[in-house]
């Protein structure tokens, strides 16, 4: 018999994980859990609240009770390639039709740059940097959306004042390539993060759902030197989206391969 909130939550979590408690199924009430395990209602409430914080259950209020949350099935795979149409560049064919979410606009501000972004840009953490923020999404599915913050290197902004306002046809990437006279080289890294309250609200995230975070750098060569002109911080639901990519064979993994040998571990 479970005696602590964590032990009760662990038992319920296992029922959800195995499917014994199916999506949409109502869980025992606090009173029933307290009686079953011989604990206080407060302990039972803590157990249910823990599962809610993990995004496993949802409370529907009143006498309705607590239910196993119905989670999405297969995630939308976000292809990672840079493509272009008549409006300019976009990253991945399955988001070509995405636009600013209704009622929002691109917000341009000068703000202290976060430490991880500052390191990529090559500026001091907390230094005031121009950032362009927007909320894009699928017009046909309000849950499919992403936050995008474009942090711009001060040297680029000094040369391209248009980046602090209306960037014109083709957007910031066209302006940067026009200025550099050469194509931008892009690179991305994938990570995860816990959403802030404002991020969770903007992305319509249920409690417990993490962010899938894609950090893209845009690099150009200026007067023989490499410059990261922009760092794009993209955040989306880690429950609704995934990133898929092929693994390339390199070095000794190129086919045909040399048979493995135990000699590798000798000495």
KOLKOLSE-771340 format. One record per residue (C-alpha): residue number from 1; x, y, z. Coordinates in nm, 3 decimals. Layout:
REM residues N
<gupa><resi>NUM</resi><east>X</east><north>Y</north><up>Z</up></gupa>
...
//
This chain:
REM residues 267
<gupa><resi>1</resi><east>0.000</east><north>0.000</north><up>0.000</up></gupa>
<gupa><resi>2</resi><east>0.137</east><north>0.341</north><up>-0.098</up></gupa>
<gupa><resi>3</resi><east>0.191</east><north>0.579</north><up>0.192</up></gupa>
<gupa><resi>4</resi><east>0.336</east><north>0.894</north><up>0.033</up></gupa>
<gupa><resi>5</resi><east>0.216</east><north>1.122</north><up>-0.247</up></gupa>
<gupa><resi>6</resi><east>0.508</east><north>1.008</north><up>-0.465</up></gupa>
<gupa><resi>7</resi><east>0.424</east><north>0.641</north><up>-0.411</up></gupa>
<gupa><resi>8</resi><east>0.059</east><north>0.699</north><up>-0.502</up></gupa>
<gupa><resi>9</resi><east>0.161</east><north>0.906</north><up>-0.807</up></gupa>
<gupa><resi>10</resi><east>0.405</east><north>0.631</north><up>-0.911</up></gupa>
<gupa><resi>11</resi><east>0.131</east><north>0.366</north><up>-0.905</up></gupa>
<gupa><resi>12</resi><east>-0.109</east><north>0.584</north><up>-1.106</up></gupa>
<gupa><resi>13</resi><east>0.170</east><north>0.680</north><up>-1.347</up></gupa>
<gupa><resi>14</resi><east>0.238</east><north>0.313</north><up>-1.416</up></gupa>
<gupa><resi>15</resi><east>-0.131</east><north>0.250</north><up>-1.486</up></gupa>
<gupa><resi>16</resi><east>-0.125</east><north>0.536</north><up>-1.738</up></gupa>
<gupa><resi>17</resi><east>0.203</east><north>0.424</north><up>-1.894</up></gupa>
<gupa><resi>18</resi><east>0.082</east><north>0.068</north><up>-1.952</up></gupa>
<gupa><resi>19</resi><east>-0.260</east><north>0.174</north><up>-2.076</up></gupa>
<gupa><resi>20</resi><east>-0.443</east><north>0.017</north><up>-1.782</up></gupa>
<gupa><resi>21</resi><east>-0.579</east><north>0.366</north><up>-1.723</up></gupa>
<gupa><resi>22</resi><east>-0.675</east><north>0.474</north><up>-2.075</up></gupa>
<gupa><resi>23</resi><east>-0.684</east><north>0.827</north><up>-2.216</up></gupa>
<gupa><resi>24</resi><east>-1.008</east><north>0.995</north><up>-2.113</up></gupa>
<gupa><resi>25</resi><east>-1.061</east><north>0.756</north><up>-1.820</up></gupa>
<gupa><resi>26</resi><east>-1.156</east><north>0.906</north><up>-1.486</up></gupa>
<gupa><resi>27</resi><east>-0.915</east><north>0.843</north><up>-1.198</up></gupa>
<gupa><resi>28</resi><east>-1.026</east><north>0.773</north><up>-0.841</up></gupa>
<gupa><resi>29</resi><east>-1.126</east><north>1.079</north><up>-0.642</up></gupa>
<gupa><resi>30</resi><east>-0.906</east><north>1.223</north><up>-0.368</up></gupa>
<gupa><resi>31</resi><east>-1.139</east><north>1.072</north><up>-0.113</up></gupa>
<gupa><resi>32</resi><east>-1.118</east><north>0.727</north><up>-0.276</up></gupa>
<gupa><resi>33</resi><east>-0.739</east><north>0.742</north><up>-0.301</up></gupa>
<gupa><resi>34</resi><east>-0.710</east><north>0.854</north><up>0.062</up></gupa>
<gupa><resi>35</resi><east>-0.930</east><north>0.568</north><up>0.179</up></gupa>
<gupa><resi>36</resi><east>-0.755</east><north>0.308</north><up>-0.040</up></gupa>
<gupa><resi>37</resi><east>-0.406</east><north>0.400</north><up>0.082</up></gupa>
<gupa><resi>38</resi><east>-0.488</east><north>0.512</north><up>0.435</up></gupa>
<gupa><resi>39</resi><east>-0.356</east><north>0.866</north><up>0.384</up></gupa>
<gupa><resi>40</resi><east>-0.496</east><north>1.215</north><up>0.420</up></gupa>
<gupa><resi>41</resi><east>-0.689</east><north>1.394</north><up>0.144</up></gupa>
<gupa><resi>42</resi><east>-0.398</east><north>1.640</north><up>0.126</up></gupa>
<gupa><resi>43</resi><east>-0.155</east><north>1.357</north><up>0.042</up></gupa>
<gupa><resi>44</resi><east>-0.393</east><north>1.223</north><up>-0.225</up></gupa>
<gupa><resi>45</resi><east>-0.431</east><north>1.576</north><up>-0.367</up></gupa>
<gupa><resi>46</resi><east>-0.052</east><north>1.613</north><up>-0.386</up></gupa>
<gupa><resi>47</resi><east>-0.029</east><north>1.287</north><up>-0.584</up></gupa>
<gupa><resi>48</resi><east>-0.289</east><north>1.401</north><up>-0.837</up></gupa>
<gupa><resi>49</resi><east>-0.131</east><north>1.746</north><up>-0.863</up></gupa>
<gupa><resi>50</resi><east>0.205</east><north>1.586</north><up>-0.937</up></gupa>
<gupa><resi>51</resi><east>0.056</east><north>1.393</north><up>-1.230</up></gupa>
<gupa><resi>52</resi><east>-0.114</east><north>1.710</north><up>-1.353</up></gupa>
<gupa><resi>53</resi><east>0.220</east><north>1.896</north><up>-1.345</up></gupa>
<gupa><resi>54</resi><east>0.368</east><north>1.615</north><up>-1.556</up></gupa>
<gupa><resi>55</resi><east>0.093</east><north>1.658</north><up>-1.815</up></gupa>
<gupa><resi>56</resi><east>-0.047</east><north>1.307</north><up>-1.757</up></gupa>
<gupa><resi>57</resi><east>-0.387</east><north>1.404</north><up>-1.618</up></gupa>
<gupa><resi>58</resi><east>-0.624</east><north>1.697</north><up>-1.631</up></gupa>
<gupa><resi>59</resi><east>-0.872</east><north>1.825</north><up>-1.376</up></gupa>
<gupa><resi>60</resi><east>-1.210</east><north>1.916</north><up>-1.521</up></gupa>
<gupa><resi>61</resi><east>-1.344</east><north>2.089</north><up>-1.212</up></gupa>
<gupa><resi>62</resi><east>-1.641</east><north>2.054</north><up>-0.984</up></gupa>
<gupa><resi>63</resi><east>-1.768</east><north>1.700</north><up>-0.940</up></gupa>
<gupa><resi>64</resi><east>-1.637</east><north>1.594</north><up>-1.280</up></gupa>
<gupa><resi>65</resi><east>-1.300</east><north>1.483</north><up>-1.143</up></gupa>
<gupa><resi>66</resi><east>-0.951</east><north>1.405</north><up>-1.271</up></gupa>
<gupa><resi>67</resi><east>-0.902</east><north>1.227</north><up>-1.604</up></gupa>
<gupa><resi>68</resi><east>-0.611</east><north>1.072</north><up>-1.792</up></gupa>
<gupa><resi>69</resi><east>-0.521</east><north>1.335</north><up>-2.049</up></gupa>
<gupa><resi>70</resi><east>-0.568</east><north>1.242</north><up>-2.412</up></gupa>
<gupa><resi>71</resi><east>-0.234</east><north>1.304</north><up>-2.580</up></gupa>
<gupa><resi>72</resi><east>-0.161</east><north>1.345</north><up>-2.950</up></gupa>
<gupa><resi>73</resi><east>-0.068</east><north>1.038</north><up>-3.151</up></gupa>
<gupa><resi>74</resi><east>0.215</east><north>1.063</north><up>-3.400</up></gupa>
<gupa><resi>75</resi><east>0.399</east><north>1.393</north><up>-3.391</up></gupa>
<gupa><resi>76</resi><east>0.431</east><north>1.618</north><up>-3.694</up></gupa>
<gupa><resi>77</resi><east>0.786</east><north>1.568</north><up>-3.823</up></gupa>
<gupa><resi>78</resi><east>0.949</east><north>1.905</north><up>-3.888</up></gupa>
<gupa><resi>79</resi><east>1.173</east><north>1.871</north><up>-4.192</up></gupa>
<gupa><resi>80</resi><east>1.490</east><north>2.076</north><up>-4.161</up></gupa>
<gupa><resi>81</resi><east>1.587</east><north>2.224</north><up>-4.494</up></gupa>
<gupa><resi>82</resi><east>1.595</east><north>2.582</north><up>-4.616</up></gupa>
<gupa><resi>83</resi><east>1.359</east><north>2.639</north><up>-4.907</up></gupa>
<gupa><resi>84</resi><east>1.226</east><north>2.941</north><up>-5.093</up></gupa>
<gupa><resi>85</resi><east>0.911</east><north>3.064</north><up>-5.263</up></gupa>
<gupa><resi>86</resi><east>0.789</east><north>3.400</north><up>-5.390</up></gupa>
<gupa><resi>87</resi><east>0.780</east><north>3.541</north><up>-5.035</up></gupa>
<gupa><resi>88</resi><east>1.136</east><north>3.441</north><up>-4.944</up></gupa>
<gupa><resi>89</resi><east>1.304</east><north>3.169</north><up>-4.740</up></gupa>
<gupa><resi>90</resi><east>1.123</east><north>2.920</north><up>-4.517</up></gupa>
<gupa><resi>91</resi><east>1.251</east><north>2.619</north><up>-4.323</up></gupa>
<gupa><resi>92</resi><east>1.077</east><north>2.299</north><up>-4.428</up></gupa>
<gupa><resi>93</resi><east>0.810</east><north>2.225</north><up>-4.687</up></gupa>
<gupa><resi>94</resi><east>0.547</east><north>2.135</north><up>-4.427</up></gupa>
<gupa><resi>95</resi><east>0.542</east><north>2.491</north><up>-4.287</up></gupa>
<gupa><resi>96</resi><east>0.541</east><north>2.681</north><up>-4.617</up></gupa>
<gupa><resi>97</resi><east>0.180</east><north>2.786</north><up>-4.560</up></gupa>
<gupa><resi>98</resi><east>0.235</east><north>2.903</north><up>-4.199</up></gupa>
<gupa><resi>99</resi><east>0.175</east><north>3.272</north><up>-4.129</up></gupa>
<gupa><resi>100</resi><east>0.165</east><north>3.508</north><up>-3.832</up></gupa>
<gupa><resi>101</resi><east>-0.102</east><north>3.391</north><up>-3.588</up></gupa>
<gupa><resi>102</resi><east>-0.416</east><north>3.602</north><up>-3.625</up></gupa>
<gupa><resi>103</resi><east>-0.411</east><north>3.909</north><up>-3.403</up></gupa>
<gupa><resi>104</resi><east>-0.031</east><north>3.913</north><up>-3.367</up></gupa>
<gupa><resi>105</resi><east>0.248</east><north>4.100</north><up>-3.543</up></gupa>
<gupa><resi>106</resi><east>0.625</east><north>4.097</north><up>-3.562</up></gupa>
<gupa><resi>107</resi><east>0.755</east><north>4.282</north><up>-3.255</up></gupa>
<gupa><resi>108</resi><east>1.092</east><north>4.455</north><up>-3.286</up></gupa>
<gupa><resi>109</resi><east>1.271</east><north>4.562</north><up>-2.970</up></gupa>
<gupa><resi>110</resi><east>1.613</east><north>4.614</north><up>-2.816</up></gupa>
<gupa><resi>111</resi><east>1.649</east><north>4.371</north><up>-2.528</up></gupa>
<gupa><resi>112</resi><east>1.922</east><north>4.210</north><up>-2.311</up></gupa>
<gupa><resi>113</resi><east>2.047</east><north>3.905</north><up>-2.498</up></gupa>
<gupa><resi>114</resi><east>2.030</east><north>3.571</north><up>-2.308</up></gupa>
<gupa><resi>115</resi><east>2.368</east><north>3.414</north><up>-2.223</up></gupa>
<gupa><resi>116</resi><east>2.341</east><north>3.116</north><up>-2.462</up></gupa>
<gupa><resi>117</resi><east>2.240</east><north>3.340</north><up>-2.755</up></gupa>
<gupa><resi>118</resi><east>2.507</east><north>3.595</north><up>-2.662</up></gupa>
<gupa><resi>119</resi><east>2.778</east><north>3.328</north><up>-2.678</up></gupa>
<gupa><resi>120</resi><east>2.675</east><north>3.235</north><up>-3.033</up></gupa>
<gupa><resi>121</resi><east>2.654</east><north>3.598</north><up>-3.146</up></gupa>
<gupa><resi>122</resi><east>2.990</east><north>3.679</north><up>-2.990</up></gupa>
<gupa><resi>123</resi><east>2.857</east><north>3.958</north><up>-2.768</up></gupa>
<gupa><resi>124</resi><east>2.837</east><north>4.003</north><up>-2.393</up></gupa>
<gupa><resi>125</resi><east>2.554</east><north>3.837</north><up>-2.201</up></gupa>
<gupa><resi>126</resi><east>2.285</east><north>4.092</north><up>-2.123</up></gupa>
<gupa><resi>127</resi><east>2.408</east><north>4.333</north><up>-2.389</up></gupa>
<gupa><resi>128</resi><east>2.122</east><north>4.524</north><up>-2.556</up></gupa>
<gupa><resi>129</resi><east>2.059</east><north>4.360</north><up>-2.895</up></gupa>
<gupa><resi>130</resi><east>1.787</east><north>4.407</north><up>-3.155</up></gupa>
<gupa><resi>131</resi><east>1.545</east><north>4.114</north><up>-3.157</up></gupa>
<gupa><resi>132</resi><east>1.251</east><north>4.045</north><up>-3.387</up></gupa>
<gupa><resi>133</resi><east>0.982</east><north>3.830</north><up>-3.222</up></gupa>
<gupa><resi>134</resi><east>0.687</east><north>3.661</north><up>-3.387</up></gupa>
<gupa><resi>135</resi><east>0.432</east><north>3.388</north><up>-3.335</up></gupa>
<gupa><resi>136</resi><east>0.374</east><north>3.182</north><up>-3.649</up></gupa>
<gupa><resi>137</resi><east>0.127</east><north>2.902</north><up>-3.702</up></gupa>
<gupa><resi>138</resi><east>-0.084</east><north>2.686</north><up>-3.926</up></gupa>
<gupa><resi>139</resi><east>-0.402</east><north>2.876</north><up>-4.026</up></gupa>
<gupa><resi>140</resi><east>-0.585</east><north>2.542</north><up>-4.039</up></gupa>
<gupa><resi>141</resi><east>-0.476</east><north>2.411</north><up>-3.696</up></gupa>
<gupa><resi>142</resi><east>-0.446</east><north>2.658</north><up>-3.410</up></gupa>
<gupa><resi>143</resi><east>-0.236</east><north>2.420</north><up>-3.200</up></gupa>
<gupa><resi>144</resi><east>0.040</east><north>2.404</north><up>-3.463</up></gupa>
<gupa><resi>145</resi><east>0.244</east><north>2.715</north><up>-3.386</up></gupa>
<gupa><resi>146</resi><east>0.593</east><north>2.829</north><up>-3.296</up></gupa>
<gupa><resi>147</resi><east>0.763</east><north>3.123</north><up>-3.129</up></gupa>
<gupa><resi>148</resi><east>1.057</east><north>3.268</north><up>-3.320</up></gupa>
<gupa><resi>149</resi><east>1.306</east><north>3.523</north><up>-3.182</up></gupa>
<gupa><resi>150</resi><east>1.563</east><north>3.655</north><up>-3.430</up></gupa>
<gupa><resi>151</resi><east>1.857</east><north>3.808</north><up>-3.243</up></gupa>
<gupa><resi>152</resi><east>2.066</east><north>4.029</north><up>-3.473</up></gupa>
<gupa><resi>153</resi><east>2.435</east><north>4.108</north><up>-3.444</up></gupa>
<gupa><resi>154</resi><east>2.491</east><north>4.480</north><up>-3.369</up></gupa>
<gupa><resi>155</resi><east>2.733</east><north>4.513</north><up>-3.664</up></gupa>
<gupa><resi>156</resi><east>2.462</east><north>4.391</north><up>-3.901</up></gupa>
<gupa><resi>157</resi><east>2.202</east><north>4.627</north><up>-3.759</up></gupa>
<gupa><resi>158</resi><east>2.446</east><north>4.918</north><up>-3.793</up></gupa>
<gupa><resi>159</resi><east>2.478</east><north>4.844</north><up>-4.165</up></gupa>
<gupa><resi>160</resi><east>2.112</east><north>4.754</north><up>-4.220</up></gupa>
<gupa><resi>161</resi><east>1.882</east><north>4.990</north><up>-4.026</up></gupa>
<gupa><resi>162</resi><east>1.582</east><north>4.836</north><up>-4.205</up></gupa>
<gupa><resi>163</resi><east>1.619</east><north>4.535</north><up>-3.974</up></gupa>
<gupa><resi>164</resi><east>1.485</east><north>4.747</north><up>-3.687</up></gupa>
<gupa><resi>165</resi><east>1.151</east><north>4.795</north><up>-3.866</up></gupa>
<gupa><resi>166</resi><east>0.986</east><north>4.678</north><up>-4.187</up></gupa>
<gupa><resi>167</resi><east>1.253</east><north>4.455</north><up>-4.341</up></gupa>
<gupa><resi>168</resi><east>1.087</east><north>4.461</north><up>-4.683</up></gupa>
<gupa><resi>169</resi><east>1.021</east><north>4.190</north><up>-4.940</up></gupa>
<gupa><resi>170</resi><east>1.209</east><north>3.870</north><up>-4.865</up></gupa>
<gupa><resi>171</resi><east>1.268</east><north>3.966</north><up>-4.500</up></gupa>
<gupa><resi>172</resi><east>1.588</east><north>3.986</north><up>-4.302</up></gupa>
<gupa><resi>173</resi><east>1.766</east><north>3.703</north><up>-4.483</up></gupa>
<gupa><resi>174</resi><east>1.734</east><north>3.879</north><up>-4.820</up></gupa>
<gupa><resi>175</resi><east>1.866</east><north>4.203</north><up>-4.667</up></gupa>
<gupa><resi>176</resi><east>2.164</east><north>4.024</north><up>-4.510</up></gupa>
<gupa><resi>177</resi><east>2.252</east><north>3.842</north><up>-4.835</up></gupa>
<gupa><resi>178</resi><east>2.222</east><north>4.166</north><up>-5.035</up></gupa>
<gupa><resi>179</resi><east>2.459</east><north>4.335</north><up>-4.793</up></gupa>
<gupa><resi>180</resi><east>2.707</east><north>4.046</north><up>-4.777</up></gupa>
<gupa><resi>181</resi><east>2.691</east><north>3.978</north><up>-5.151</up></gupa>
<gupa><resi>182</resi><east>2.693</east><north>3.604</north><up>-5.083</up></gupa>
<gupa><resi>183</resi><east>2.462</east><north>3.330</north><up>-4.951</up></gupa>
<gupa><resi>184</resi><east>2.398</east><north>3.278</north><up>-4.584</up></gupa>
<gupa><resi>185</resi><east>2.520</east><north>2.949</north><up>-4.435</up></gupa>
<gupa><resi>186</resi><east>2.276</east><north>2.806</north><up>-4.182</up></gupa>
<gupa><resi>187</resi><east>2.334</east><north>2.560</north><up>-3.899</up></gupa>
<gupa><resi>188</resi><east>2.095</east><north>2.432</north><up>-3.635</up></gupa>
<gupa><resi>189</resi><east>2.112</east><north>2.260</north><up>-3.300</up></gupa>
<gupa><resi>190</resi><east>1.818</east><north>2.087</north><up>-3.133</up></gupa>
<gupa><resi>191</resi><east>1.755</east><north>2.101</north><up>-2.761</up></gupa>
<gupa><resi>192</resi><east>1.469</east><north>2.108</north><up>-2.511</up></gupa>
<gupa><resi>193</resi><east>1.356</east><north>2.351</north><up>-2.245</up></gupa>
<gupa><resi>194</resi><east>1.088</east><north>2.411</north><up>-1.985</up></gupa>
<gupa><resi>195</resi><east>0.845</east><north>2.676</north><up>-2.111</up></gupa>
<gupa><resi>196</resi><east>0.794</east><north>3.000</north><up>-1.927</up></gupa>
<gupa><resi>197</resi><east>0.432</east><north>3.088</north><up>-1.841</up></gupa>
<gupa><resi>198</resi><east>0.416</east><north>3.330</north><up>-2.136</up></gupa>
<gupa><resi>199</resi><east>0.556</east><north>3.067</north><up>-2.376</up></gupa>
<gupa><resi>200</resi><east>0.307</east><north>2.807</north><up>-2.253</up></gupa>
<gupa><resi>201</resi><east>0.021</east><north>3.054</north><up>-2.306</up></gupa>
<gupa><resi>202</resi><east>0.134</east><north>3.156</north><up>-2.656</up></gupa>
<gupa><resi>203</resi><east>0.186</east><north>2.796</north><up>-2.767</up></gupa>
<gupa><resi>204</resi><east>-0.129</east><north>2.662</north><up>-2.597</up></gupa>
<gupa><resi>205</resi><east>0.078</east><north>2.408</north><up>-2.401</up></gupa>
<gupa><resi>206</resi><east>-0.087</east><north>2.186</north><up>-2.139</up></gupa>
<gupa><resi>207</resi><east>0.100</east><north>2.160</north><up>-1.806</up></gupa>
<gupa><resi>208</resi><east>0.406</east><north>1.935</north><up>-1.818</up></gupa>
<gupa><resi>209</resi><east>0.471</east><north>1.966</north><up>-2.193</up></gupa>
<gupa><resi>210</resi><east>0.832</east><north>2.071</north><up>-2.274</up></gupa>
<gupa><resi>211</resi><east>0.955</east><north>2.294</north><up>-2.551</up></gupa>
<gupa><resi>212</resi><east>1.131</east><north>2.156</north><up>-2.856</up></gupa>
<gupa><resi>213</resi><east>1.392</east><north>2.425</north><up>-2.919</up></gupa>
<gupa><resi>214</resi><east>1.574</east><north>2.478</north><up>-3.247</up></gupa>
<gupa><resi>215</resi><east>1.860</east><north>2.730</north><up>-3.242</up></gupa>
<gupa><resi>216</resi><east>1.966</east><north>2.838</north><up>-3.590</up></gupa>
<gupa><resi>217</resi><east>2.273</east><north>3.046</north><up>-3.672</up></gupa>
<gupa><resi>218</resi><east>2.302</east><north>3.249</north><up>-3.992</up></gupa>
<gupa><resi>219</resi><east>2.664</east><north>3.300</north><up>-4.094</up></gupa>
<gupa><resi>220</resi><east>2.821</east><north>3.519</north><up>-4.366</up></gupa>
<gupa><resi>221</resi><east>3.175</east><north>3.615</north><up>-4.465</up></gupa>
<gupa><resi>222</resi><east>3.252</east><north>3.987</north><up>-4.443</up></gupa>
<gupa><resi>223</resi><east>3.593</east><north>4.117</north><up>-4.551</up></gupa>
<gupa><resi>224</resi><east>3.740</east><north>3.771</north><up>-4.511</up></gupa>
<gupa><resi>225</resi><east>3.599</east><north>3.720</north><up>-4.162</up></gupa>
<gupa><resi>226</resi><east>3.318</east><north>3.491</north><up>-4.051</up></gupa>
<gupa><resi>227</resi><east>3.026</east><north>3.667</north><up>-3.883</up></gupa>
<gupa><resi>228</resi><east>2.720</east><north>3.513</north><up>-3.721</up></gupa>
<gupa><resi>229</resi><east>2.471</east><north>3.772</north><up>-3.839</up></gupa>
<gupa><resi>230</resi><east>2.166</east><north>3.630</north><up>-3.664</up></gupa>
<gupa><resi>231</resi><east>2.068</east><north>3.366</north><up>-3.410</up></gupa>
<gupa><resi>232</resi><east>1.713</east><north>3.239</north><up>-3.448</up></gupa>
<gupa><resi>233</resi><east>1.560</east><north>3.088</north><up>-3.133</up></gupa>
<gupa><resi>234</resi><east>1.260</east><north>2.874</north><up>-3.238</up></gupa>
<gupa><resi>235</resi><east>1.036</east><north>2.712</north><up>-2.976</up></gupa>
<gupa><resi>236</resi><east>0.746</east><north>2.474</north><up>-3.032</up></gupa>
<gupa><resi>237</resi><east>0.556</east><north>2.200</north><up>-2.851</up></gupa>
<gupa><resi>238</resi><east>0.771</east><north>1.898</north><up>-2.773</up></gupa>
<gupa><resi>239</resi><east>0.450</east><north>1.693</north><up>-2.768</up></gupa>
<gupa><resi>240</resi><east>0.323</east><north>1.793</north><up>-3.114</up></gupa>
<gupa><resi>241</resi><east>0.647</east><north>1.811</north><up>-3.313</up></gupa>
<gupa><resi>242</resi><east>0.962</east><north>1.610</north><up>-3.372</up></gupa>
<gupa><resi>243</resi><east>1.273</east><north>1.648</north><up>-3.587</up></gupa>
<gupa><resi>244</resi><east>1.381</east><north>1.368</north><up>-3.818</up></gupa>
<gupa><resi>245</resi><east>1.708</east><north>1.344</north><up>-4.011</up></gupa>
<gupa><resi>246</resi><east>1.918</east><north>1.077</north><up>-4.182</up></gupa>
<gupa><resi>247</resi><east>2.239</east><north>0.947</north><up>-4.026</up></gupa>
<gupa><resi>248</resi><east>2.526</east><north>0.960</north><up>-4.271</up></gupa>
<gupa><resi>249</resi><east>2.805</east><north>0.703</north><up>-4.275</up></gupa>
<gupa><resi>250</resi><east>3.146</east><north>0.855</north><up>-4.209</up></gupa>
<gupa><resi>251</resi><east>3.500</east><north>0.729</north><up>-4.193</up></gupa>
<gupa><resi>252</resi><east>3.527</east><north>0.358</north><up>-4.122</up></gupa>
<gupa><resi>253</resi><east>3.147</east><north>0.328</north><up>-4.121</up></gupa>
<gupa><resi>254</resi><east>3.143</east><north>0.375</north><up>-4.502</up></gupa>
<gupa><resi>255</resi><east>3.022</east><north>0.061</north><up>-4.682</up></gupa>
<gupa><resi>256</resi><east>3.169</east><north>-0.197</north><up>-4.714</up></gupa>
<gupa><resi>257</resi><east>3.285</east><north>-0.201</north><up>-4.355</up></gupa>
<gupa><resi>258</resi><east>3.577</east><north>-0.387</north><up>-4.202</up></gupa>
<gupa><resi>259</resi><east>3.460</east><north>-0.681</north><up>-3.985</up></gupa>
<gupa><resi>260</resi><east>3.467</east><north>-0.613</north><up>-3.613</up></gupa>
<gupa><resi>261</resi><east>3.746</east><north>-0.773</north><up>-3.413</up></gupa>
<gupa><resi>262</resi><east>3.812</east><north>-0.834</north><up>-3.047</up></gupa>
<gupa><resi>263</resi><east>4.168</east><north>-0.709</north><up>-3.106</up></gupa>
<gupa><resi>264</resi><east>4.031</east><north>-0.358</north><up>-3.073</up></gupa>
<gupa><resi>265</resi><east>3.997</east><north>-0.409</north><up>-2.697</up></gupa>
<gupa><resi>266</resi><east>4.339</east><north>-0.567</north><up>-2.644</up></gupa>
<gupa><resi>267</resi><east>4.598</east><north>-0.374</north><up>-2.451</up></gupa>
//
